[in-house]
Amino acid sequence: MHFNRRDKDDEFLLNLYKKLLYPRMVEDKMLKLLRQGRIGKWFSGIGQEAIAVGSTLAMQSEEYILPMHRNLGVFTSRNIPLKKLMAQWQGKLTGFTKGRDRSFHFGTQDYKIVGMISHLGPQMALADGIALADLLANKQHATLVYTGEGATSEGDFHEAVNVAAVWGLPVIFLIENNGYGLSTPKSEQFRCKNLVDKAIGYGIEGRQIDGNNILEVYDTINQLAMEIRKDPRPVLVECMTFRMRGHEEASGTKYVPQELFDEWEKKDPLSNYEAYLIEQGVLTSSSVVDIKIEIKKNIELEVEEAFNEPEPIANAFQEEQDMYFPFEQEIVQPGHSSTEKRYLDAISDALDLAMEKYPNLVLMGQDIAEYGGAFKITDGFTAKYGKGRVRNTPICESAIVGAGLGLSINGYKAVVEMQFADFVSVGFNQIVNNLAKTHYRWGEKADVVVRMPTGAGTGAGPFHSQSNEAWFTKTPGLKIVYPAFPEDAKGLLLAAIADPNPVIYFEHKYLYRNLTTPVPDGYYTNEIGKAVTLKTGKQFSIITYGLGVHWALAYLNDHPELEATLVDLRTLQPWDQATVKEAVKVTGRVLILHEDTLTNGFGAEISAWIGEHLFNHLDAPVMRCASLDTAIPMNKVLEDDFLAKARLAETIDKLLKY
């Protein structure tokens, strides 16, 4: 292994050695604790430390790093106390996640580190969002994100690198090519000779380096970071290395040929660098011993202190509260003037006002810039706010949702438009595992609104018409909004954007141009989590939302002899239990109506809650009216029969006759 010190003085080289040695010695301690049964799991990075240490030290302290679970050197090189790390690994209350997540699955704004989730790949999109925020804020920063060679097979890798290339983002995508994804060798992961060659396909620069040579790693990342701070662009770096331990200790290494261990042992990053420093006169055999004695003493002390840290105390209320970033909504009342607006225009008005109110708000979506979006909701926004804040995206829902989270982490707000709600399935992981769980895991907000043009009635068929709110209502950490009227569409969207928590905002496509009502002028907000009672009557109650509200209104208007209470939920998570309770107590007969399919639709949750909490107030079983348990057909005759509206009259009749 050839080392080139260039202009580095002895003090710098010695510090680099200590930073490299420290995580190796911590790992040695962890392996002993594992054998002693004092810890239960460990992902070893032995043999790969030069990548984490060298690249981290090349970054500025205020620049974000997004590591993987084999990058202990990132955390130690950012000077996170071992006691704090150990508390995290042991699930202690004083760990970064308060015992809620394992190993390196955490982030910390104090050290500008954003940890991974287990799915591999999603953190690369977060790096895009973080870098975009730096660009918009005119900060000359770089962002460093790690991935393994196995995760380059993930769609998230492609999406994130492509977005960074198209947008010219200052991101260093660092691939740790250690030869194996758990037990699967790289020959079964990809056919290209070198992963760095993937850079060509994205039109970006690629570098392949010796990941075990700490000076080469440091110099390469340092040079690239300095360049892209001034000339923003992404770079792909492939670090060649080898995993000397199992994927995690329990998996072992029997699947790896012994000759590979023999070959890579000679390339050990620590022993080679240590020998070089002795040759250079920076170290001596005795000074090495002294350094190791001092480090070992500190490790022993901090580890034992961490073992004595308090365990979490289970508190169900606190656990539920911590799913969300603390936020008390300020309700801004509307003024006295109003203008007739279509449902679609009310949404556009809300976005316009929000863009004025929040200079750090970024809109992202397919075709939303000059074209104005598939439904023209953002028409004219680019001319007014610029392409920096109104961004056309490649067709890659996962990366854009992830970029929204990255923007939030770095001080921005994001509204992401799904061209159709159906397409959100491609970004599902980012929503339910990243947006929804980030605050619970490490206390960071996820200030992202996902706009969801939803619903049937336009003959658009199985992939443009689904009502998929139930995909998300069962996911703690998300807020779900579903307005039925233009006034609510505006007020609830403004409220969603004000809220620093992730909000999935459903807007019904059929209502876009088919519903016009007076909408208050100017800025105002409606309360998230508050239903509204549109009609009062004592015969029965209809609880609904979205297009179901209009089906119910039309039916009741056609049947003036009926006296019904009609509740528009408006918000599905959290939903207004108090208003529903009052409606049930007044009438004793309840119909739950929604456009979604019957089985496991959100109405099932409301029905179960009423049965559990209000059984004594019921004069009949809670009844549900929903769409058929099929995909949505395109043909109008078939679509009309599919929708819940087709069964509304008979269900009401059945309820009243019980």
Phi and psi in degrees as a GROMACS rama.xvg file:
@    title "Ramachandran Plot"
@    xaxis  label "Phi"
@    yaxis  label "Psi"
@TYPE xy
-99.5734  124.358  HIS-2
-107.078  139.688  PHE-3
-126.999  109.803  ASN-4
-76.0739  -15.7549  ARG-5
51.8029  -122.235  ARG-6
-102.361  18.9776  ASP-7
-78.399  132.647  LYS-8
-82.7896  172.817  ASP-9
-61.767  -37.5377  ASP-10
-62.8385  -41.5663  GLU-11
-64.8703  -45.6711  PHE-12
-62.6628  -38.7226  LEU-13
-67.7171  -42.023  LEU-14
-62.2747  -39.3101  ASN-15
-62.1678  -39.5773  LEU-16
-62.9422  -45.7715  TYR-17
-63.9086  -38.2813  LYS-18
-67.0614  -32.3899  LYS-19
-76.9301  -38.9104  LEU-20
-69.5449  -37.9972  LEU-21
-57.9545  -53.1447  TYR-22
-64.1371  -29.58  PRO-23
-63.9278  -42.5526  ARG-24
-72.0624  -33.8031  MET-25
-63.2577  -42.6693  VAL-26
-62.2385  -42.2959  GLU-27
-57.0965  -40.574  ASP-28
-66.5289  -41.1824  LYS-29
-63.307  -39.5278  MET-30
-65.9297  -35.9643  LEU-31
-65.843  -43.617  LYS-32
-64.2511  -33.9689  LEU-33
-65.3075  -44.7732  LEU-34
-64.5468  -31.2244  ARG-35
-80.8696  -6.98443  GLN-36
78.0925  15.1634  GLY-37
-86.9865  -19.3203  ARG-38
-128.641  159.512  ILE-39
-105.151  -17.6354  GLY-40
-157.878  148.83  LYS-41
-155.599  131.238  TRP-42
-100.915  111.775  PHE-43
-88.712  139.017  SER-44
-113.059  17.931  GLY-45
-58.9626  128.432  ILE-46
96.5448  -10.8621  GLY-47
-117.714  7.2054  GLN-48
-62.4403  -29.6867  GLU-49
-62.5528  -30.7209  ALA-50
-66.8802  -53.6837  ILE-51
-63.0916  -46.6362  ALA-52
-69.3778  -50.0725  VAL-53
-62.6651  -43.6937  GLY-54
-71.003  -37.7634  SER-55
-64.4898  -43.3791  THR-56
-68.9501  -18.9955  LEU-57
-80.1531  -15.3669  ALA-58
-92.5322  152.444  MET-59
-76.5148  151.282  GLN-60
-62.086  -26.8765  SER-61
-89.5087  1.7701  GLU-62
-93.8627  142.096  GLU-63
-78.7845  143.234  TYR-64
-126.535  134.96  ILE-65
-120.218  95.1137  LEU-66
-91.4393  178.362  PRO-67
-109.155  -172.387  MET-68
-84.3559  2.24514  HIS-69
-112.731  23.2532  ARG-70
-116.929  50.0588  ASN-71
-51.6205  -36.8707  LEU-72
-61.9723  -23.9987  GLY-73
-64.5569  -47.4006  VAL-74
-69.5773  -42.5848  PHE-75
-73.0273  -33.2638  THR-76
-72.6805  -20.9605  SER-77
-88.4025  8.7535  ARG-78
65.1672  33.717  ASN-79
-73.6682  127.582  ILE-80
-57.8938  137.845  PRO-81
-60.0552  -35.4801  LEU-82
-57.4868  -40.7008  LYS-83
-69.1832  -42.0913  LYS-84
-63.9187  -43.0704  LEU-85
-64.141  -38.5049  MET-86
-62.3975  -36.9432  ALA-87
-65.1097  -47.9852  GLN-88
-63.1206  -30.6342  TRP-89
-93.3042  3.49116  GLN-90
70.4953  30.595  GLY-91
-79.9783  160.439  LYS-92
-61.0169  -31.9974  LEU-93
-86.0137  2.04257  THR-94
-72.3008  170.485  GLY-95
-64.6528  -26.3684  PHE-96
-111.8  9.64252  THR-97
57.2312  31.2553  LYS-98
87.1677  6.74549  GLY-99
-90.6247  -17.7615  ARG-100
-145.521  165.178  ASP-101
-101.303  169.525  ARG-102
32.1723  -117.618  SER-103
-101.092  23.9322  PHE-104
-86.2662  63.8696  HIS-105
-155.964  164.522  PHE-106
-126.326  169.152  GLY-107
-154.979  119.179  THR-108
-68.9428  -27.2098  GLN-109
-61.6717  -32.6596  ASP-110
-114.588  6.51418  TYR-111
52.9855  49.3928  LYS-112
-122.623  134.039  ILE-113
-122.184  111.554  VAL-114
-78.3307  167.605  GLY-115
-82.9823  168.277  MET-116
-110.501  169.314  ILE-117
-68.2984  -15.7387  SER-118
-75.0959  -11.1679  HIS-119
65.985  129.097  LEU-120
101.662  -41.7239  GLY-121
-59.4622  -27.6388  PRO-122
-66.2117  -19.5028  GLN-123
-67.1812  -34.7626  MET-124
-68.6776  -35.6607  ALA-125
-60.6292  -38.6629  LEU-126
-60.453  -38.0762  ALA-127
-58.7419  -48.0476  ASP-128
-64.1806  -39.7984  GLY-129
-62.2623  -45.3298  ILE-130
-66.7894  -36.8689  ALA-131
-62.4713  -42.1485  LEU-132
-59.6228  -41.3612  ALA-133
-62.5169  -41.8459  ASP-134
-62.0008  -46.8566  LEU-135
-65.5492  -29.8011  LEU-136
-88.7293  3.95774  ALA-137
58.8056  35.2616  ASN-138
-93.2988  134.307  LYS-139
-88.6676  75.0114  GLN-140
-121.053  154.588  HIS-141
-113.215  157.799  ALA-142
-124.034  137.515  THR-143
-116.172  126.242  LEU-144
-132.136  137.965  VAL-145
-101.991  152.362  TYR-146
-151.05  157.075  THR-147
-88.6646  167.398  GLY-148
-65.3264  -31.8597  GLU-149
-65.3297  -38.6275  GLY-150
-72.604  -9.93231  ALA-151
-69.6778  -10.9646  THR-152
-81.2663  -14.5168  SER-153
-72.2647  146.284  GLU-154
-60.7473  -29.6992  GLY-155
-59.8948  -35.6883  ASP-156
-62.5432  -51.6829  PHE-157
-58.6961  -48.3583  HIS-158
-61.296  -45.9611  GLU-159
-67.0549  -44.6201  ALA-160
-65.8592  -39.5397  VAL-161
-65.6273  -44.1973  ASN-162
-61.1932  -43.9407  VAL-163
-61.8371  -37.8436  ALA-164
-68.1721  -46.4261  ALA-165
-64.2484  -38.8393  VAL-166
-92.2639  -3.44082  TRP-167
62.1722  49.766  GLY-168
-89.8234  139.711  LEU-169
-79.3521  73.3311  PRO-170
-120.406  133.438  VAL-171
-99.8477  111.268  ILE-172
-90.6428  111.62  PHE-173
-107.13  117.867  LEU-174
-97.123  120.93  ILE-175
-90.106  98.7479  GLU-176
-91.0595  92.9427  ASN-177
-103.201  10.6263  ASN-178
95.3759  -24.3769  GLY-179
-140.845  137.851  TYR-180
-102.265  99.7376  GLY-181
54.3787  -104.55  LEU-182
-107.106  -3.46332  SER-183
-85.443  117.595  THR-184
-70.0354  159.922  PRO-185
-62.4464  -24.1428  LYS-186
-65.0042  -20.6264  SER-187
-102.515  3.46821  GLU-188
-101.507  -35.8771  GLN-189
-157.978  160.596  PHE-190
-103.153  -19.613  ARG-191
-64.8767  149.602  CYS-192
-66.0274  -46.6686  LYS-193
-129.258  137.507  ASN-194
-65.8441  -28.9739  LEU-195
-62.5484  -22.9014  VAL-196
-65.2521  -18.2619  ASP-197
-60.6057  -26.2201  LYS-198
-57.3556  -34.3417  ALA-199
-58.9746  -40.9798  ILE-200
-66.1423  -21.5945  GLY-201
-100.804  -0.592134  TYR-202
70.1355  31.0967  GLY-203
-124.032  169.066  ILE-204
-76.792  143.874  GLU-205
-131.84  142.852  GLY-206
-131.109  137.666  ARG-207
-114.141  128.377  GLN-208
-134.693  166.82  ILE-209
-78.1682  105.218  ASP-210
-69.9158  -9.53057  GLY-211
-95.5581  -4.11834  ASN-212
-100.237  104.031  ASN-213
-65.6176  -32.4135  ILE-214
-70.6127  -37.8815  LEU-215
-66.9614  -40.2124  GLU-216
-63.4416  -49.972  VAL-217
-59.6627  -49.7736  TYR-218
-62.896  -40.8275  ASP-219
-65.4312  -49.9489  THR-220
-67.5537  -38.7424  ILE-221
-61.2883  -46.2139  ASN-222
-63.1882  -46.6642  GLN-223
-64.7113  -41.5553  LEU-224
-62.7759  -42.7961  ALA-225
-62.0447  -39.4149  MET-226
-67.6206  -47.6962  GLU-227
-79.0598  -14.1176  ILE-228
-65.1016  -37.339  ARG-229
-92.6938  -30.4882  LYS-230
-128.1  81.0558  ASP-231
-56.7426  129.081  PRO-232
-173.661  154.168  ARG-233
-85.7421  154.019  PRO-234
-136.533  141.074  VAL-235
-106.027  125.108  LEU-236
-120.908  123.01  VAL-237
-103.192  117.965  GLU-238
-101.405  115.286  CYS-239
-81.5171  125.598  MET-240
-154.527  -165.646  THR-241
-154.153  143.924  PHE-242
-93.3654  111.239  ARG-243
-82.6425  -11.9617  MET-244
-119.03  -178.23  ARG-245
-71.3866  169.913  GLY-246
-50.4042  -49.1163  HIS-247
-138.575  163.045  GLU-248
-57.6209  -33.1064  GLU-249
-68.2649  -23.9043  ALA-250
-79.7301  -18.7001  SER-251
68.3422  -170.553  GLY-252
-137.6  22.2692  THR-253
-62.5262  -22.5395  LYS-254
-80.0048  -4.67001  TYR-255
-100.622  127.489  VAL-256
-60.19  139.898  PRO-257
-61.185  -33.5802  GLN-258
-62.9863  -26.6769  GLU-259
-69.2748  -40.2173  LEU-260
-62.8174  -43.1906  PHE-261
-61.5443  -41.5827  ASP-262
-66.3513  -47.3169  GLU-263
-79.2308  -21.6517  TRP-264
-61.5305  -33.0254  GLU-265
-69.4135  -17.6781  LYS-266
-103.208  17.7336  LYS-267
-53.2068  126.303  ASP-268
-65.3668  -33.3518  PRO-269
-77.7904  -51.0928  LEU-270
-64.0946  -36.8557  SER-271
-67.9734  -43.2658  ASN-272
-68.3973  -37.6648  TYR-273
-62.0188  -45.2783  GLU-274
-62.1031  -39.1674  ALA-275
-63.1315  -42.6124  TYR-276
-68.6807  -33.9242  LEU-277
-65.8785  -41.9962  ILE-278
-61.4937  -35.9943  GLU-279
-80.8653  -7.57132  GLN-280
81.9339  9.77679  GLY-281
-80.0619  -32.0748  VAL-282
-123.212  157.886  LEU-283
-128.255  166.012  THR-284
-59.1039  -38.8584  SER-285
-72.1644  -36.7102  SER-286
-68.8398  -32.1962  SER-287
-61.4724  -44.6665  VAL-288
-61.0112  -44.8962  VAL-289
-61.8652  -43.0782  ASP-290
-62.9771  -43.0584  ILE-291
-67.2406  -37.3472  LYS-292
-62.1941  -44.4336  ILE-293
-65.2651  -44.4079  GLU-294
-64.2363  -43.5116  ILE-295
-60.8528  -40.4607  LYS-296
-61.0883  -44.6763  LYS-297
-66.7962  -38.8558  ASN-298
-63.0311  -48.1714  ILE-299
-57.7085  -42.8476  GLU-300
-64.4549  -48.9053  LEU-301
-69.7494  -35.963  GLU-302
-63.4446  -46.3678  VAL-303
-67.2204  -36.5613  GLU-304
-62.3693  -38.5053  GLU-305
-66.0473  -38.7393  ALA-306
-60.6099  -27.8379  PHE-307
-88.4845  -1.05331  ASN-308
-68.1535  153.499  GLU-309
-68.4962  147.706  PRO-310
-80.3024  154.251  GLU-311
-63.8362  149.314  PRO-312
-105.718  123.754  ILE-313
-63.8427  128.663  ALA-314
-144.652  98.7776  ASN-315
-57.9536  -40.4356  ALA-316
-61.9599  -46.2879  PHE-317
-66.036  -37.4776  GLN-318
-60.9152  -44.6462  GLU-319
-66.6936  -39.6727  GLU-320
-62.439  -37.9761  GLN-321
-77.9807  -0.0688446  ASP-322
-68.4142  -21.0855  MET-323
-123.948  145.775  TYR-324
-65.6483  132.433  PHE-325
-57.3399  124.814  PRO-326
-157.615  125.602  PHE-327
-109.546  110.609  GLU-328
-66.7665  132.297  GLN-329
-94.6095  116.461  GLU-330
-82.5857  118.469  ILE-331
-98.5537  114.976  VAL-332
-72.4814  144.203  GLN-333
-71.9774  158.205  PRO-334
-78.3187  -172.198  GLY-335
-88.249  -21.629  HIS-336
-87.8969  151.952  SER-337
-148.581  164.147  SER-338
-136.019  140.918  THR-339
-64.6366  123.783  GLU-340
-138.449  144.668  LYS-341
-72.6432  158.561  ARG-342
-52.3633  -45.4442  TYR-343
-60.8409  -43.5363  LEU-344
-69.1065  -31.6539  ASP-345
-64.3361  -39.3059  ALA-346
-66.1386  -44.2349  ILE-347
-60.5675  -42.2222  SER-348
-61.1787  -42.2032  ASP-349
-62.5686  -44.6902  ALA-350
-63.2807  -40.4279  LEU-351
-62.0763  -47.5071  ASP-352
-63.9656  -38.4558  LEU-353
-66.3467  -39.7814  ALA-354
-62.7151  -34.9838  MET-355
-71.6518  -40.8629  GLU-356
-72.5263  -36.5727  LYS-357
-117.241  97.5312  TYR-358
-62.8599  -15.384  PRO-359
-97.3299  14.1866  ASN-360
-89.7318  131.912  LEU-361
-121.286  131.247  VAL-362
-100.079  134.944  LEU-363
-136.727  140.18  MET-364
172.236  167.338  GLY-365
-74.3088  123.594  GLN-366
67.4296  21.4619  ASP-367
-86.9156  -10.9547  ILE-368
-78.8862  -111.951  ALA-369
-56.7756  -36.9067  GLU-370
-69.8956  -28.0402  TYR-371
89.2791  7.5731  GLY-372
90.6617  161.402  GLY-373
-58.5755  -28.6645  ALA-374
-113.243  10.7587  PHE-375
65.3697  25.454  LYS-376
-71.9772  -31.0598  ILE-377
-105.031  22.8891  THR-378
-60.592  127.943  ASP-379
87.9489  -7.7863  GLY-380
-68.58  -36.3754  PHE-381
-63.2833  -43.3056  THR-382
-61.9925  -32.8009  ALA-383
-85.1069  -39.2185  LYS-384
-116.65  -8.663  TYR-385
87.4506  157.531  GLY-386
-74.4316  -13.1333  LYS-387
-65.8186  -36.5475  GLY-388
-104.214  -15.5805  ARG-389
-120.297  96.8381  VAL-390
-112.109  119.205  ARG-391
-64.3798  139.658  ASN-392
-117.68  153.04  THR-393
-59.5373  167.953  PRO-394
-80.2623  88.2547  ILE-395
-160.535  82.1209  CYS-396
-60.8502  -39.0259  GLU-397
-62.754  -47.4204  SER-398
-64.0957  -35.282  ALA-399
-75.6992  -37.8949  ILE-400
-62.5885  -43.7679  VAL-401
-62.8714  -39.7963  GLY-402
-63.4708  -34.8  ALA-403
-60.867  -42.2356  GLY-404
-65.6474  -40.0333  LEU-405
-61.4049  -41.3372  GLY-406
-58.9138  -44.0159  LEU-407
-62.356  -43.2204  SER-408
-59.5041  -33.2951  ILE-409
-102.397  27.8681  ASN-410
93.3476  11.4635  GLY-411
-114.839  169.134  TYR-412
-109.736  151.586  LYS-413
-138.02  138.305  ALA-414
-118.913  119.861  VAL-415
-107.495  126.232  VAL-416
-98.6356  122.561  GLU-417
-80.9784  128.163  MET-418
-58.6465  -37.0602  GLN-419
-139.568  145.35  PHE-420
-57.0731  -31.2561  ALA-421
-56.6825  -34.3073  ASP-422
-73.9069  -8.48308  PHE-423
-65.2996  -18.8077  VAL-424
-58.3868  -29.2211  SER-425
-72.1555  -21.2272  VAL-426
-109.963  17.564  GLY-427
-58.6826  -44.7579  PHE-428
-59.7393  -44.1108  ASN-429
-61.449  -35.8354  GLN-430
-74.6399  -52.1412  ILE-431
-82.9943  -21.315  VAL-432
-110.85  -19.8921  ASN-433
-108.468  -61.0245  ASN-434
-57.2869  -49.4085  LEU-435
-69.4689  -29.7183  ALA-436
-108.277  -4.55161  LYS-437
-61.7183  -46.9707  THR-438
-66.5282  -42.7972  HIS-439
-59.3691  -38.5094  TYR-440
-76.0974  -48.1609  ARG-441
-141.549  21.3408  TRP-442
78.3466  10.3395  GLY-443
-95.6927  140.134  GLU-444
-72.7226  160.487  LYS-445
-129.399  83.8058  ALA-446
-84.1079  71.1314  ASP-447
-135.143  132.208  VAL-448
-109.885  130.954  VAL-449
-108.896  112.317  VAL-450
-82.2271  134.328  ARG-451
-129.195  88.1044  MET-452
-62.8153  114.878  PRO-453
-129.015  168.464  THR-454
93.6875  167.755  GLY-455
-103.628  -168.529  ALA-456
103.127  -3.45985  GLY-457
-117.324  8.91644  THR-458
64.6206  34.2729  GLY-459
-92.3672  -6.70898  ALA-460
83.0668  -169.687  GLY-461
-66.1662  -20.2252  PRO-462
-114.241  5.9724  PHE-463
-135.564  15.1781  HIS-464
-136.268  1.04003  SER-465
-68.7859  146.29  GLN-466
-101.018  98.584  SER-467
-111.558  28.1554  ASN-468
-61.4259  -31.3076  GLU-469
-69.0878  -15.9272  ALA-470
-62.2086  -25.7928  TRP-471
-115.012  -23.3417  PHE-472
-65.2841  -21.8501  THR-473
-90.1943  5.14837  LYS-474
-101.578  106.251  THR-475
-59.6758  145.311  PRO-476
104.092  -16.9666  GLY-477
-101.071  150.701  LEU-478
-111.237  139.697  LYS-479
-122.602  120.091  ILE-480
-116.887  141.105  VAL-481
-149.244  83.4896  TYR-482
-78.3148  150.053  PRO-483
-108.295  -15.8435  ALA-484
-128.618  153.656  PHE-485
-54.7014  -41.8618  PRO-486
-59.5511  -44.2452  GLU-487
-71.3721  -35.4546  ASP-488
-58.2325  -41.1723  ALA-489
-72.6096  -52.2734  LYS-490
-65.2865  -36.4133  GLY-491
-75.987  -33.7381  LEU-492
-67.6457  -41.6432  LEU-493
-63.0989  -37.6058  LEU-494
-66.6035  -39.7178  ALA-495
-64.0623  -41.0286  ALA-496
-69.4809  -33.3681  ILE-497
-69.2427  -29.5759  ALA-498
-75.2875  128.588  ASP-499
-77.8288  3.52217  PRO-500
-95.8849  159.077  ASN-501
-69.2626  129.513  PRO-502
-124.353  127.901  VAL-503
-96.6308  114.405  ILE-504
-109.903  107.577  TYR-505
-89.2286  131.499  PHE-506
-130.939  125.918  GLU-507
-81.5418  124.287  HIS-508
-63.5138  -36.597  LYS-509
-63.2361  -31.0554  TYR-510
-81.4651  -16.2279  LEU-511
-45.2079  -55.3725  TYR-512
-115.599  1.92324  ARG-513
-102.009  -1.57293  ASN-514
-134.401  121.557  LEU-515
-128.552  128.324  THR-516
-144.621  167.394  THR-517
-64.9717  133.665  PRO-518
-124.652  127.416  VAL-519
-55.8659  141.399  PRO-520
-77.3329  158.879  ASP-521
74.4501  -169.373  GLY-522
-88.0877  131.168  TYR-523
-157.079  164.261  TYR-524
-133.703  147.678  THR-525
-102.916  152.601  ASN-526
-75.1155  122.978  GLU-527
-72.1371  129.881  ILE-528
96.717  3.90825  GLY-529
-115.696  120.294  LYS-530
-82.3497  170.986  ALA-531
-132.564  138.089  VAL-532
-94.1225  113.386  THR-533
-87.7105  -29.6015  LEU-534
-140.527  152.422  LYS-535
-125.81  136.458  THR-536
-165.424  163.336  GLY-537
-105.993  -3.54434  LYS-538
-76.5664  -48.6286  GLN-539
-161.77  166.411  PHE-540
-118.329  140.57  SER-541
-113.502  124.5  ILE-542
-112.234  121.869  ILE-543
-154.88  -174.736  THR-544
-165.439  165.597  TYR-545
61.7969  -139.203  GLY-546
-64.645  -24.5314  LEU-547
-57.9059  -31.5805  GLY-548
-60.1775  -42.5626  VAL-549
-75.0243  -32.9938  HIS-550
-61.3233  -45.3173  TRP-551
-65.3757  -44.2801  ALA-552
-60.7068  -44.3467  LEU-553
-62.1891  -41.6971  ALA-554
-66.376  -43.9067  TYR-555
-68.5014  -35.0365  LEU-556
-66.471  -32.2696  ASN-557
-78.5987  -12.772  ASP-558
-130.031  72.2873  HIS-559
-64.1773  -14.7797  PRO-560
-71.7251  -16.9176  GLU-561
-87.5451  139.279  LEU-562
-113.32  101.386  GLU-563
-123.062  150.406  ALA-564
-96.4795  127.349  THR-565
-117.707  118.618  LEU-566
-110.167  123.636  VAL-567
-99.123  111.141  ASP-568
-63.0111  -41.2217  LEU-569
67.2964  -38.27  ARG-570
-128.544  133.137  THR-571
-102.795  -17.3446  LEU-572
-152.378  105.728  GLN-573
-77.3884  151.82  PRO-574
-107.609  155.338  TRP-575
-84.5373  89.9573  ASP-576
-68.3736  -32.4899  GLN-577
-64.9924  -43.785  ALA-578
-67.4826  -39.8461  THR-579
-63.5569  -42.4902  VAL-580
-58.8307  -44.6587  LYS-581
-63.5843  -40.6031  GLU-582
-63.8793  -40.5303  ALA-583
-65.7884  -43.3575  VAL-584
-65.1008  -33.6572  LYS-585
-72.4059  -39.7671  VAL-586
-108.727  -32.3724  THR-587
75.6597  -5.43435  GLY-588
-129.817  130.458  ARG-589
-132.893  131.799  VAL-590
-118.6  127.574  LEU-591
-105.713  122.988  ILE-592
-120.335  127.838  LEU-593
-152.638  159.551  HIS-594
-76.7574  -24.7621  GLU-595
-64.3788  164.823  ASP-596
-62.2401  160.483  THR-597
-69.2754  -54.366  LEU-598
-67.7407  121.777  THR-599
63.4846  17.3919  ASN-600
-68.2637  167.246  GLY-601
-62.7435  -25.1524  PHE-602
-59.3358  -28.2523  GLY-603
-62.9491  -37.2396  ALA-604
-65.912  -44.2259  GLU-605
-64.9736  -42.7574  ILE-606
-59.7489  -45.3508  SER-607
-62.9325  -40.5681  ALA-608
-65.2272  -42.6386  TRP-609
-63.6633  -43.9972  ILE-610
-62.4057  -35.5453  GLY-611
-77.9076  -36.9486  GLU-612
-107.333  -19.6282  HIS-613
-129.829  24.6976  LEU-614
-55.9972  -39.9208  PHE-615
-68.6825  -15.4115  ASN-616
-95.3354  -2.51542  HIS-617
-89.7861  137.433  LEU-618
-105.401  -4.27977  ASP-619
-156.761  160.014  ALA-620
-61.6559  146.303  PRO-621
-63.8802  130.651  VAL-622
-116.493  146.481  MET-623
-117.027  140.864  ARG-624
-124.238  115.937  CYS-625
-143.583  178.651  ALA-626
-79.7379  165.464  SER-627
-63.1136  152.739  LEU-628
-81.6833  60.5078  ASP-629
-138.057  171.4  THR-630
-67.8917  166.661  ALA-631
-89.453  120.655  ILE-632
-78.2899  159.751  PRO-633
-85.6541  -46.0087  MET-634
-54.3843  134.476  ASN-635
-60.3455  -40.7295  LYS-636
-60.8941  -46.0502  VAL-637
-68.0356  -40.0406  LEU-638
-64.2346  -43.7309  GLU-639
-60.3088  -38.4816  ASP-640
-72.0605  -31.7322  ASP-641
-65.0648  -41.43  PHE-642
-70.315  151.131  LEU-643
-58.8054  -30.213  ALA-644
-53.3182  -32.0086  LYS-645
-64.8752  -22.199  ALA-646
-113.472  9.48339  ARG-647
-67.043  -47.2773  LEU-648
-61.2576  -46.6138  ALA-649
-67.9206  -31.3009  GLU-650
-72.1737  -39.7817  THR-651
-64.2394  -43.0145  ILE-652
-60.7565  -42.411  ASP-653
-63.5426  -40.9385  LYS-654
-64.7822  -43.9739  LEU-655
-71.7494  -27.1444  LEU-656
-85.0662  -10.076  LYS-657
